Amino acid sequence: MKHAWTRRWLCALGALLYAGAVNAAALQVTDDRGVTVSLAQSPQRIVSLLPSLTETVCELGQCHRLVGVDRYSNHPASVRKLPQTGGGIDPNIEAIVALRPDVVLMATSSRGVQRLESLGLKVLAMEPKSSADAQRVMGKLGQLLEVPDADRIWRAIDAGVSAAAQSLPASARSLRVYYEVSTGGYAAGTRSFIGEMMARLGVQNIVRPELGPFPRINPEYVVRENPDLIMIGSRNVQGMEARPGWRGMRAVREQRVCVFTPEESDVLVRPGPRMAEAARIMARCIATQGLR
């Protein structure tokens, strides 16, 4: 009898230990550094330091888990009420720690990753640069947040981009376009999600593939390429015509320049759930300026 009781006790103990071991590694997600982050359960308190990640969390229906965001996260409107914790290059470590997050979402290029990890915080570093990256990140966040229909959301985004492409005539394929992403002459290369969207819309990117996703372009390069259409944000357009040789370019001479508002630029430069909207904005630009 005693031995039978002992066996039952040992079996029960073994089951408990096994369950504990399973729960201890119930959730594992590998980030873009190749680092696997293990969590006992799906995180309920999240700090996001990249706007595209913030937007993706909300698109997955989990905005309520966010307890802090970076200063640039402004969509949806509800996140503007959350505590701000600096930016990617200057995260406020003390403010992040004070929010007691279960996990911190940030770009691989962000400063402070190692500092936060040294303080015992879980960090998931992801930085989508291509459309495939954006799809993969949405899947990983769906896994992290235990949202099973992340693929369905991505399919809707992809369908929206395709619809924007189909709205343009075949003549758009002859257009040669330069897209300036940020100050300092950083452009959207063909391997970036913006460059890939340009290709899907049927226009030709003047930035050569070997220059990378977001290369810094010499103004003289743009003059030599002489694009038919320039896309640029209102934050970067000041002084554009004063650049050497730019007044003589076809796009500037014929006023084929799309100047995006700050709100439109936010949509266009974030590889996340608003990519279909970005495609519509870009298609509208092509239709009104490039096909005149």
JOBELUR-V898382 format. One record per backbone hydrogen bond with DSSP energy under -0.5 kcal/mol. CO is the residue of the C=O (numbers start at 1). NH is the residue of the N-H. Records with the same first field share a line. If there is no record, write none. Layout:
# JOBELUR-V898382
CO: NH, NH
This chain:
# JOBELUR-V898382
1: 5
2: 6
3: 7
4: 8
5: 9
6: 10
7: 11
8: 12
9: 13
10: 14
11: 15
12: 16
13: 17
14: 18
15: 19
16: 20
17: 21
18: 22
19: 23
20: 24
21: 25
22: 25
23: 26
27: 39
29: 31, 37
31: 34
35: 31, 37
36: 38
37: 29
39: 27
44: 46
45: 102, 103
46: 67, 68
47: 105
48: 70
50: 53, 54
51: 55
52: 56
53: 57
54: 58
55: 59
56: 60
57: 62
58: 61
62: 65
63: 66
65: 46
67: 83
68: 48
69: 85
70: 73
72: 74
76: 79
77: 80
78: 81
79: 82
83: 69
85: 92
86: 71
88: 111
91: 93
92: 96
93: 97
94: 98
95: 99
96: 99, 101
97: 100
103: 47
104: 106, 124
105: 49
106: 126
107: 110
110: 113
112: 116
113: 117
114: 118
115: 119
116: 119, 121
117: 120
122: 104
123: 125
124: 106, 126
125: 32
129: 193
130: 134
131: 135
132: 136
133: 137
134: 138
135: 139
136: 140
137: 141
138: 142
139: 143
140: 144
141: 145
142: 147
143: 146
146: 148
147: 150
149: 153
150: 154
151: 155
152: 156
153: 157
154: 158
155: 159
156: 160
157: 161
158: 162
159: 163
160: 164
161: 165
162: 166
163: 167
164: 167
165: 168
169: 172
170: 173
171: 174
172: 175
175: 177, 204
176: 228, 229
177: 206
178: 180, 231
179: 181, 188
180: 233
182: 185, 186
185: 217
186: 181, 182
187: 189
189: 192, 195
192: 196
193: 197
194: 198
195: 199
196: 200
197: 201
198: 203
199: 202
204: 177
206: 208
208: 211
209: 212
212: 215
213: 189
215: 187, 217
218: 221, 222
219: 223
220: 224
221: 225
222: 226
227: 251
229: 178
230: 258
231: 180
232: 260
233: 236, 237
237: 240
239: 242
240: 243
243: 246
245: 248
246: 249
249: 253
250: 254
251: 256
252: 255
255: 257
256: 230
257: 259
258: 232, 260
260: 234
261: 265
262: 266
263: 267
264: 268
265: 269
267: 270
269: 271
270: 272
272: 275
274: 278
275: 279
276: 280
277: 281
278: 282
279: 283
280: 284
281: 285
282: 286
283: 287
284: 288
285: 289, 290
286: 291
289: 292
